[in-house]
C-alpha cells in the first residue's frame, strides 16, 4: 500500500479538472461547502427544498486556523424571493452546539431576484482560531422563499456522521439564534461560498 492507498497514478493529474473551477489567481481566498459543478435548483423537486420561511438552514464548511471570513454568498435558483420581510446569512462556530460568531445585516425587504448570487458581509469579520467544521447559515422570511442552487444529500446513516444540511429555529425574523439547537437533517444542501 502506498501513501495514496491503492491509487498508483499521479494525484495531481486525477484532480486536474478541478483547476477549471478555481479562481485565476492562487492568491484568491475562499472556502465552500460543495464543488462548483453538479448543482441543481431545488425548485424542481418539492421533496428536496432548501428553505422554509422563518426557519434557518445551515451547512458544514471546513475552515482552517487563520482563515479570515468576511462574506458569505448563496445563489438563488429559478424562483425569486416574493415579498421578503427579513433575510440574512450567518456563521456559526465549530462547538458541539454551534454558537453564533457573526451575522450579516438583516436585508429586510430588499429584493433577491431569480438566478442571482447574493454576497453579504458579516457584521464582524471573523478570524478563525481553530481548524474544524463550522456552519454557514441562511434564513429568509418571505411570502415565497427563493429557491437555491445546491445538491441533494443523504441524511446521516452511520452513527457520528454530521448533517450536510440541516434546519433549526422557528418564527425567526431579523436576528440569528445564539446557537444551532436541535437541528433536523435536510436532504438538500445549498451551495455557499465564504471569503
N, C-alpha and C positions, 0 to 999 in steps of 0.2 A: 504494500500500500504506500502510495506517495503522499506527500504533504497535501495534495489536492484530491485525495481519495482515489477513486477509480478513473478519474479524468486524466488522460495521458496526453492531451493536446495543449496548446497554448491558451491559457485562460483569457489573455488579452484579445486574442483572435475571436474567441467564443463570445465575448462581450462587446465586440467592435460595433455592432449595430446600435448600442446604447449611445455612442458618440453623436449620432444624428439628433438625439433628443436634448443634448446638453447645451448650455449657453456657449456662444462662440469663444468667450474668454474663460480660461480656467480659474480666473480670479473672482468670477461672479459667485457670490454666496447664495445658496438656497437649500432648503430641505423640503421633502414632500413625502406623503404617505403612500403613494402608488406610483408605478411607472407612468409615463405620459401617454402611452398608447393603450388600446383595448378598452376604451371607456364607452359608456352608453349614457343616454339620457333616461333618468328614472321616470319620465313622463309616459313611456311606452309600456309600463308594467305596474298595474295598480297594486300588485302584491309586494313590490320592492320600492318603497318610497323613501326618499332622503329626508324629507322634512314633514313635520306636523305642526300646525300653528301653535305657538306658545310653548313648544317643547324643544329642549336643546338636543342637538345631535353632536356627538364627539367622536373623533378618530385618533388612534395612537400614531405618534410620529417619533422616530428615534432622533434625539438631539445629542450633540457632543458637548462636553465641557468646553466653555469658551465661545460657543455659538452666541451670536448677538441677534435676537429676533426682534424685528421692528414692525413687520407687516404680516398679515395673513391674507390669502387670496382664495376665493372659490369662484367657480364658473357656473352660471345658470344654464339650463337647457332650453327646450322649446317653449316653456311656459314662464312668462314674466311674473313678478310679484304683483298681485292685484290688490290694490288699496292697502299697502303696508302701513302699520302704525308704529311698530318697533322692529328693529333688526340690528344685530351686532355679531361680531366674532370674538372669541376669547381663547386664551392659552391657559392650560392647567398643568400643575406640577406632576412629577413622577412618583408621588407618595402613594401608599396603598389606597388611601382615599384621596384622590387628586384634589388639590387646593387651587383656587383661582390665583393666577400670577398677575394677569392683566387682561383687560378687555378693551375693545375699540369703543369709540363714541357710539352711542345709540343713533342709528341713522334715521329714526322716526319715520316720516312719510316719504323719504327720498325714494325715487323710482329705482327699480332694478329690472332692466329690460331682459328679454329673452336672449339667449346665446351671448351673454356678456360676462366678462371677468370683472369681479369687484375685489380690489385690493384695498384693505383698510389698515391704518396704522394703529398699533396698540397705544393706549393712553400713556403707558410707561414702557420704554424699551427694556427688554429682558435679556440679561447676560446669563447664560446657562452655567450653573456652578458644578453640576454633576451630570455625567453622561447617563442616558437612560431613556425610557419611553415616557414621553409627555403626551398631552391631549390637546388637539386643536378642536375648537367647538364653534358651532353656528346656531343662531336662533332667529327665527323670523315669525313675527305676529302679523298676519295679513288675512284678508278675506280669501285670497288664493295665494298659497306659498309658491315660490318659484320652484321649478324642478331643477335638479343639479346634475352636473356631469360627474360620473364616477363609475363604480362597478359593483356587480352583485358579489356578495361574500357569504361564506358559510358561517354559522354561529360556532362557538367553541364546541368541539366534540370530545377532545381529550382533556381531562382534568388539568387545570393550570394554564390552558390556552387563554389569552386575553381576547376580548371582543375586538373586531376590526372596525366596527361601527356600533354605536350604542346611543340610546335616548335616555334622558333623565330630566327631571323637573316637570312642572305643570303650571299653567297660568302665568308664564314668565312674561315680563314686559321689558323695561329698559335696563335692567341690571342683571348681570350674570350671577348665578348662585355661587356661594362661597366655596362649595365643594361639588364634586360629581358624586351624588349619593344615590344608592340603589339603582344603578343603570340597568337597562334592559337591552339585550342584544338586538341589533337590526341586521337585515340582510342586504342592505345597500350602503356602500361606503362612498361618500362624496370625495372627490379629488381636492386636496388642499395643498397649497404651496406656502412655505414660510420663508421670509428673507429679512 
